[in-house]
Amino acid sequence: MRCSYNEKESRFFLEWNEMTNKVGHLATDFVCHFLNFGT
């Protein structure tokens, strides 16, 4: 599968992916802490 992105689009996608990864880790940490406090 070939994708033809220009440099601006690919850079935006990488930054967006990195941001969502950080948000995902924060959400996972929050859920883990919430479950730990709940028990």
PQR file with spaces between the fields and no chain letter, atoms N, CA, C, O and H, PARSE charges and radii, in Angstrom:
ATOM       1  N    MET     1       0.842   -1.201    0.000 -0.4000 1.5000
ATOM       2  CA   MET     1       0.000    0.000    0.000 -0.0000 2.0000
ATOM       3  C    MET     1       0.875    1.248    0.000  0.5500 1.7000
ATOM       4  O    MET     1       1.644    1.481    0.933 -0.5500 1.4000
ATOM       5  N    ARG     2       0.749    2.044   -1.056 -0.4000 1.5000
ATOM       6  CA   ARG     2       1.573    3.253   -1.162 -0.0000 2.0000
ATOM       7  C    ARG     2       0.737    4.479   -0.875  0.5500 1.7000
ATOM       8  O    ARG     2      -0.362    4.642   -1.406 -0.5500 1.4000
ATOM       9  H    ARG     2       0.124    1.854   -1.813  0.4000 1.0000
ATOM      10  N    CYS     3       1.271    5.336   -0.029 -0.4000 1.5000
ATOM      11  CA   CYS     3       0.601    6.602    0.260 -0.0000 2.0000
ATOM      12  C    CYS     3       1.514    7.731   -0.178  0.5500 1.7000
ATOM      13  O    CYS     3       2.714    7.702    0.095 -0.5500 1.4000
ATOM      14  H    CYS     3       2.164    5.204    0.402  0.4000 1.0000
ATOM      15  N    SER     4       0.965    8.708   -0.844 -0.4000 1.5000
ATOM      16  CA   SER     4       1.780    9.848   -1.272 -0.0000 2.0000
ATOM      17  C    SER     4       1.361   11.074   -0.482  0.5500 1.7000
ATOM      18  O    SER     4       0.410   11.771   -0.836 -0.5500 1.4000
ATOM      19  H    SER     4      -0.010    8.731   -1.066  0.4000 1.0000
ATOM      20  N    TYR     5       2.089   11.321    0.591 -0.4000 1.5000
ATOM      21  CA   TYR     5       1.851   12.515    1.387 -0.0000 2.0000
ATOM      22  C    TYR     5       2.927   13.529    1.056  0.5500 1.7000
ATOM      23  O    TYR     5       4.071   13.167    0.780 -0.5500 1.4000
ATOM      24  H    TYR     5       2.862   10.755    0.878  0.4000 1.0000
ATOM      25  N    ASN     6       2.562   14.782    1.083 -0.4000 1.5000
ATOM      26  CA   ASN     6       3.620   15.774    0.981 -0.0000 2.0000
ATOM      27  C    ASN     6       4.207   15.981    2.375  0.5500 1.7000
ATOM      28  O    ASN     6       3.671   15.462    3.355 -0.5500 1.4000
ATOM      29  H    ASN     6       1.633   15.076    1.307  0.4000 1.0000
ATOM      30  N    GLU     7       5.289   16.723    2.471 -0.4000 1.5000
ATOM      31  CA   GLU     7       6.020   16.814    3.736 -0.0000 2.0000
ATOM      32  C    GLU     7       5.174   17.443    4.834  0.5500 1.7000
ATOM      33  O    GLU     7       5.246   17.024    5.989 -0.5500 1.4000
ATOM      34  H    GLU     7       5.724   17.144    1.675  0.4000 1.0000
ATOM      35  N    LYS     8       4.374   18.445    4.485 -0.4000 1.5000
ATOM      36  CA   LYS     8       3.556   19.131    5.483 -0.0000 2.0000
ATOM      37  C    LYS     8       2.512   18.186    6.059  0.5500 1.7000
ATOM      38  O    LYS     8       2.309   18.156    7.273 -0.5500 1.4000
ATOM      39  H    LYS     8       4.315   18.786    3.546  0.4000 1.0000
ATOM      40  N    GLU     9       1.844   17.411    5.203 -0.4000 1.5000
ATOM      41  CA   GLU     9       0.823   16.486    5.676 -0.0000 2.0000
ATOM      42  C    GLU     9       1.431   15.406    6.555  0.5500 1.7000
ATOM      43  O    GLU     9       0.875   15.072    7.602 -0.5500 1.4000
ATOM      44  H    GLU     9       2.009   17.435    4.217  0.4000 1.0000
ATOM      45  N    SER    10       2.568   14.856    6.141 -0.4000 1.5000
ATOM      46  CA   SER    10       3.180   13.784    6.916 -0.0000 2.0000
ATOM      47  C    SER    10       3.654   14.303    8.269  0.5500 1.7000
ATOM      48  O    SER    10       3.540   13.602    9.274 -0.5500 1.4000
ATOM      49  H    SER    10       3.020   15.126    5.291  0.4000 1.0000
ATOM      50  N    ARG    11       4.186   15.523    8.305 -0.4000 1.5000
ATOM      51  CA   ARG    11       4.640   16.096    9.570 -0.0000 2.0000
ATOM      52  C    ARG    11       3.452   16.322   10.497  0.5500 1.7000
ATOM      53  O    ARG    11       3.536   16.047   11.694 -0.5500 1.4000
ATOM      54  H    ARG    11       4.279   16.093    7.489  0.4000 1.0000
ATOM      55  N    PHE    12       2.342   16.825    9.949 -0.4000 1.5000
ATOM      56  CA   PHE    12       1.137   17.023   10.751 -0.0000 2.0000
ATOM      57  C    PHE    12       0.645   15.692   11.304  0.5500 1.7000
ATOM      58  O    PHE    12       0.250   15.609   12.467 -0.5500 1.4000
ATOM      59  H    PHE    12       2.274   17.049    8.976  0.4000 1.0000
ATOM      60  N    PHE    13       0.668   14.648   10.474 -0.4000 1.5000
ATOM      61  CA   PHE    13       0.199   13.338   10.917 -0.0000 2.0000
ATOM      62  C    PHE    13       1.082   12.804   12.038  0.5500 1.7000
ATOM      63  O    PHE    13       0.576   12.247   13.012 -0.5500 1.4000
ATOM      64  H    PHE    13       0.989   14.715    9.529  0.4000 1.0000
ATOM      65  N    LEU    14       2.393   12.966   11.909 -0.4000 1.5000
ATOM      66  CA   LEU    14       3.305   12.489   12.946 -0.0000 2.0000
ATOM      67  C    LEU    14       3.076   13.233   14.254  0.5500 1.7000
ATOM      68  O    LEU    14       3.062   12.621   15.322 -0.5500 1.4000
ATOM      69  H    LEU    14       2.804   13.418   11.117  0.4000 1.0000
ATOM      70  N    GLU    15       2.897   14.555   14.178 -0.4000 1.5000
ATOM      71  CA   GLU    15       2.648   15.330   15.398 -0.0000 2.0000
ATOM      72  C    GLU    15       1.314   14.929   16.021  0.5500 1.7000
ATOM      73  O    GLU    15       1.211   14.808   17.242 -0.5500 1.4000
ATOM      74  H    GLU    15       2.908   15.053   13.311  0.4000 1.0000
ATOM      75  N    TRP    16       0.294   14.723   15.191 -0.4000 1.5000
ATOM      76  CA   TRP    16      -1.027   14.333   15.694 -0.0000 2.0000
ATOM      77  C    TRP    16      -0.955   12.961   16.345  0.5500 1.7000
ATOM      78  O    TRP    16      -1.548   12.736   17.400 -0.5500 1.4000
ATOM      79  H    TRP    16       0.377   14.821   14.199  0.4000 1.0000
ATOM      80  N    ASN    17      -0.217   12.031   15.705 -0.4000 1.5000
ATOM      81  CA   ASN    17      -0.083   10.689   16.247 -0.0000 2.0000
ATOM      82  C    ASN    17       0.653   10.726   17.582  0.5500 1.7000
ATOM      83  O    ASN    17       0.280   10.017   18.517 -0.5500 1.4000
ATOM      84  H    ASN    17       0.265   12.213   14.848  0.4000 1.0000
ATOM      85  N    GLU    18       1.701   11.554   17.676 -0.4000 1.5000
ATOM      86  CA   GLU    18       2.463   11.672   18.916 -0.0000 2.0000
ATOM      87  C    GLU    18       1.593   12.260   20.021  0.5500 1.7000
ATOM      88  O    GLU    18       1.667   11.824   21.170 -0.5500 1.4000
ATOM      89  H    GLU    18       2.004   12.130   16.916  0.4000 1.0000
ATOM      90  N    MET    19       0.770   13.246   19.677 -0.4000 1.5000
ATOM      91  CA   MET    19      -0.111   13.873   20.658 -0.0000 2.0000
ATOM      92  C    MET    19      -1.147   12.873   21.158  0.5500 1.7000
ATOM      93  O    MET    19      -1.405   12.799   22.359 -0.5500 1.4000
ATOM      94  H    MET    19       0.710   13.600   18.744  0.4000 1.0000
ATOM      95  N    THR    20      -1.740   12.107   20.256 -0.4000 1.5000
ATOM      96  CA   THR    20      -2.753   11.140   20.676 -0.0000 2.0000
ATOM      97  C    THR    20      -2.125   10.047   21.527  0.5500 1.7000
ATOM      98  O    THR    20      -2.769    9.527   22.437 -0.5500 1.4000
ATOM      99  H    THR    20      -1.530   12.166   19.280  0.4000 1.0000
ATOM     100  N    ASN    21      -0.862    9.689   21.241 -0.4000 1.5000
ATOM     101  CA   ASN    21      -0.179    8.704   22.078 -0.0000 2.0000
ATOM     102  C    ASN    21      -0.007    9.234   23.491  0.5500 1.7000
ATOM     103  O    ASN    21      -0.229    8.504   24.457 -0.5500 1.4000
ATOM     104  H    ASN    21      -0.339   10.112   20.502  0.4000 1.0000
ATOM     105  N    LYS    22       0.390   10.512   23.625 -0.4000 1.5000
ATOM     106  CA   LYS    22       0.556   11.119   24.948 -0.0000 2.0000
ATOM     107  C    LYS    22      -0.771   11.162   25.677  0.5500 1.7000
ATOM     108  O    LYS    22      -0.838   10.836   26.862 -0.5500 1.4000
ATOM     109  H    LYS    22       0.571   11.105   22.841  0.4000 1.0000
ATOM     110  N    VAL    23      -1.833   11.563   24.981 -0.4000 1.5000
ATOM     111  CA   VAL    23      -3.158   11.620   25.598 -0.0000 2.0000
ATOM     112  C    VAL    23      -3.595   10.224   26.016  0.5500 1.7000
ATOM     113  O    VAL    23      -4.187   10.049   27.081 -0.5500 1.4000
ATOM     114  H    VAL    23      -1.778   11.828   24.019  0.4000 1.0000
ATOM     115  N    GLY    24      -3.305    9.232   25.184 -0.4000 1.5000
ATOM     116  CA   GLY    24      -3.663    7.854   25.507 -0.0000 2.0000
ATOM     117  C    GLY    24      -2.950    7.378   26.759  0.5500 1.7000
ATOM     118  O    GLY    24      -3.558    6.723   27.606 -0.5500 1.4000
ATOM     119  H    GLY    24      -2.824    9.375   24.319  0.4000 1.0000
ATOM     120  N    HIS    25      -1.663    7.700   26.889 -0.4000 1.5000
ATOM     121  CA   HIS    25      -0.914    7.313   28.083 -0.0000 2.0000
ATOM     122  C    HIS    25      -1.470    8.013   29.312  0.5500 1.7000
ATOM     123  O    HIS    25      -1.609    7.394   30.367 -0.5500 1.4000
ATOM     124  H    HIS    25      -1.169    8.232   26.201  0.4000 1.0000
ATOM     125  N    LEU    26      -1.792    9.301   29.189 -0.4000 1.5000
ATOM     126  CA   LEU    26      -2.361   10.036   30.319 -0.0000 2.0000
ATOM     127  C    LEU    26      -3.698    9.438   30.723  0.5500 1.7000
ATOM     128  O    LEU    26      -3.975    9.285   31.913 -0.5500 1.4000
ATOM     129  H    LEU    26      -1.679    9.804   28.332  0.4000 1.0000
ATOM     130  N    ALA    27      -4.526    9.101   29.748 -0.4000 1.5000
ATOM     131  CA   ALA    27      -5.834    8.515   30.049 -0.0000 2.0000
ATOM     132  C    ALA    27      -5.657    7.162   30.731  0.5500 1.7000
ATOM     133  O    ALA    27      -6.371    6.849   31.683 -0.5500 1.4000
ATOM     134  H    ALA    27      -4.301    9.226   28.782  0.4000 1.0000
ATOM     135  N    THR    28      -4.712    6.362   30.249 -0.4000 1.5000
ATOM     136  CA   THR    28      -4.461    5.051   30.852 -0.0000 2.0000
ATOM     137  C    THR    28      -3.971    5.209   32.280  0.5500 1.7000
ATOM     138  O    THR    28      -4.421    4.486   33.169 -0.5500 1.4000
ATOM     139  H    THR    28      -4.132    6.616   29.475  0.4000 1.0000
ATOM     140  N    ASP    29      -3.050    6.149   32.519 -0.4000 1.5000
ATOM     141  CA   ASP    29      -2.545    6.397   33.872 -0.0000 2.0000
ATOM     142  C    ASP    29      -3.678    6.850   34.783  0.5500 1.7000
ATOM     143  O    ASP    29      -3.765    6.413   35.931 -0.5500 1.4000
ATOM     144  H    ASP    29      -2.684    6.736   31.797  0.4000 1.0000
ATOM     145  N    PHE    30      -4.548    7.726   34.275 -0.4000 1.5000
ATOM     146  CA   PHE    30      -5.663    8.228   35.070 -0.0000 2.0000
ATOM     147  C    PHE    30      -6.591    7.086   35.456  0.5500 1.7000
ATOM     148  O    PHE    30      -7.015    6.992   36.608 -0.5500 1.4000
ATOM     149  H    PHE    30      -4.477    8.080   33.343  0.4000 1.0000
ATOM     150  N    VAL    31      -6.910    6.220   34.502 -0.4000 1.5000
ATOM     151  CA   VAL    31      -7.796    5.084   34.782 -0.0000 2.0000
ATOM     152  C    VAL    31      -7.151    4.151   35.799  0.5500 1.7000
ATOM     153  O    VAL    31      -7.824    3.669   36.709 -0.5500 1.4000
ATOM     154  H    VAL    31      -6.566    6.297   33.566  0.4000 1.0000
ATOM     155  N    CYS    32      -5.860    3.893   35.656 -0.4000 1.5000
ATOM     156  CA   CYS    32      -5.169    3.004   36.596 -0.0000 2.0000
ATOM     157  C    CYS    32      -5.186    3.596   37.997  0.5500 1.7000
ATOM     158  O    CYS    32      -5.475    2.888   38.961 -0.5500 1.4000
ATOM     159  H    CYS    32      -5.313    4.285   34.916  0.4000 1.0000
ATOM     160  N    HIS    33      -4.881    4.888   38.125 -0.4000 1.5000
ATOM     161  CA   HIS    33      -4.896    5.535   39.437 -0.0000 2.0000
ATOM     162  C    HIS    33      -6.301    5.525   40.015  0.5500 1.7000
ATOM     163  O    HIS    33      -6.478    5.290   41.210 -0.5500 1.4000
ATOM     164  H    HIS    33      -4.647    5.463   37.341  0.4000 1.0000
ATOM     165  N    PHE    34      -7.304    5.779   39.176 -0.4000 1.5000
ATOM     166  CA   PHE    34      -8.692    5.811   39.635 -0.0000 2.0000
ATOM     167  C    PHE    34      -9.103    4.435   40.154  0.5500 1.7000
ATOM     168  O    PHE    34      -9.755    4.328   41.192 -0.5500 1.4000
ATOM     169  H    PHE    34      -7.160    5.970   38.205  0.4000 1.0000
ATOM     170  N    LEU    35      -8.719    3.383   39.430 -0.4000 1.5000
ATOM     171  CA   LEU    35      -9.059    2.022   39.864 -0.0000 2.0000
ATOM     172  C    LEU    35      -8.320    1.675   41.152  0.5500 1.7000
ATOM     173  O    LEU    35      -8.874    1.014   42.030 -0.5500 1.4000
ATOM     174  H    LEU    35      -8.189    3.470   38.587  0.4000 1.0000
ATOM     175  N    ASN    36      -7.069    2.119   41.266 -0.4000 1.5000
ATOM     176  CA   ASN    36      -6.295    1.832   42.479 -0.0000 2.0000
ATOM     177  C    ASN    36      -6.909    2.522   43.690  0.5500 1.7000
ATOM     178  O    ASN    36      -6.984    1.938   44.771 -0.5500 1.4000
ATOM     179  H    ASN    36      -6.619    2.656   40.553  0.4000 1.0000
ATOM     180  N    PHE    37      -7.351    3.779   43.507 -0.4000 1.5000
ATOM     181  CA   PHE    37      -7.978    4.493   44.621 -0.0000 2.0000
ATOM     182  C    PHE    37      -9.352    3.906   44.932  0.5500 1.7000
ATOM     183  O    PHE    37      -9.802    3.939   46.077 -0.5500 1.4000
ATOM     184  H    PHE    37      -7.289    4.253   42.629  0.4000 1.0000
ATOM     185  N    GLY    38     -10.012    3.371   43.912 -0.4000 1.5000
ATOM     186  CA   GLY    38     -11.354    2.841   44.108 -0.0000 2.0000
ATOM     187  C    GLY    38     -11.366    1.549   44.913  0.5500 1.7000
ATOM     188  O    GLY    38     -12.356    1.247   45.580 -0.5500 1.4000
ATOM     189  H    GLY    38      -9.646    3.344   42.982  0.4000 1.0000
ATOM     190  N    THR    39     -10.280    0.783   44.860 -0.4000 1.5000
ATOM     191  CA   THR    39     -10.260   -0.506   45.552 -0.0000 2.0000
ATOM     192  C    THR    39      -9.705   -0.358   46.950  0.5500 1.7000
ATOM     193  O    THR    39      -9.612   -1.342   47.684 -0.5500 1.4000
ATOM     194  H    THR    39      -9.476    1.028   44.319  0.4000 1.0000
